[in-house]
């Protein structure tokens, strides 16, 4: 991502189910508009027992700039306990 270009989109996915860039679950701009080079993004992960068995999951997040470039992936760990 070009740090002088505005962020245009963001997405997340579960590590191991890596989709092509642009095919992840979309994220929203926290302030409702992708309009700056740095954005806080939010998303919802719906967790149910059938689709998310107990365990740890890597959640990957990436952003796209207004020129169409995808940035590096950041991974956080989500722990599901039932």
C-alpha positions in Angstrom: 0.0 0.0 0.0 1.3 3.4 -0.9 1.3 5.4 2.3 0.4 8.6 0.5 -2.7 7.0 -1.1 -6.0 6.8 0.7 -7.2 3.4 1.9 -10.0 2.2 -0.3 -11.0 -1.1 1.2 -10.1 -3.7 3.8 -10.9 -7.4 4.4 -10.3 -10.3 6.8 -10.1 -14.0 6.5 -9.2 -17.1 8.5 -5.5 -18.1 8.0 -5.4 -21.3 6.1 -8.4 -20.4 4.0 -6.5 -17.6 2.2 -8.6 -16.2 -0.6 -7.2 -14.0 -3.4 -6.9 -10.3 -2.5 -10.3 -8.8 -2.7 -12.1 -12.1 -1.9 -12.0 -11.9 1.9 -14.8 -10.7 4.2 -15.1 -6.9 3.7 -14.3 -4.5 6.6 -15.9 -1.1 7.1 -14.2 2.2 7.8 -14.8 3.0 11.5 -15.8 6.6 10.6 -18.0 5.2 7.7 -15.7 6.6 4.9 -12.4 5.3 3.4 -10.9 8.8 2.8 -7.4 8.9 4.3 -4.0 7.1 4.1 -4.6 5.7 7.6 -7.9 4.1 8.6 -9.4 2.3 11.6 -11.5 -0.6 10.2 -14.1 -2.7 11.9 -15.8 -6.0 11.1 -18.0 -8.6 12.6 -17.1 -12.3 12.9 -20.2 -14.4 13.5 -19.2 -17.4 15.6 -21.3 -20.5 16.0 -20.4 -23.9 17.4 -20.7 -25.7 14.1 -18.5 -23.5 12.1 -16.0 -22.5 14.8 -15.0 -25.5 16.9 -13.1 -24.7 20.1 -9.5 -23.6 19.4 -7.3 -20.8 18.2 -7.7 -19.2 14.8 -5.4 -16.8 13.0 -7.4 -13.9 11.6 -5.6 -12.1 8.7 -6.4 -8.5 7.9 -5.2 -6.5 4.9 -6.0 -3.2 3.2 -6.1 -1.9 -0.4 -5.2 1.7 -1.4 -7.0 3.8 -3.9 -4.4 2.8 -6.6 -5.5 -0.9 -6.2 -2.4 -2.1 -4.3 -2.9 -4.5 -1.4 -0.8 -4.1 1.7 0.9 -6.5 4.0 -1.2 -9.0 6.0 -1.5 -8.5 9.7 -2.5 -11.6 11.8 -4.2 -11.6 15.1 -5.2 -14.7 17.2 -8.8 -15.4 18.0 -9.5 -18.0 20.8 -12.8 -19.7 20.7 -13.9 -21.4 24.0 -17.2 -23.2 24.4 
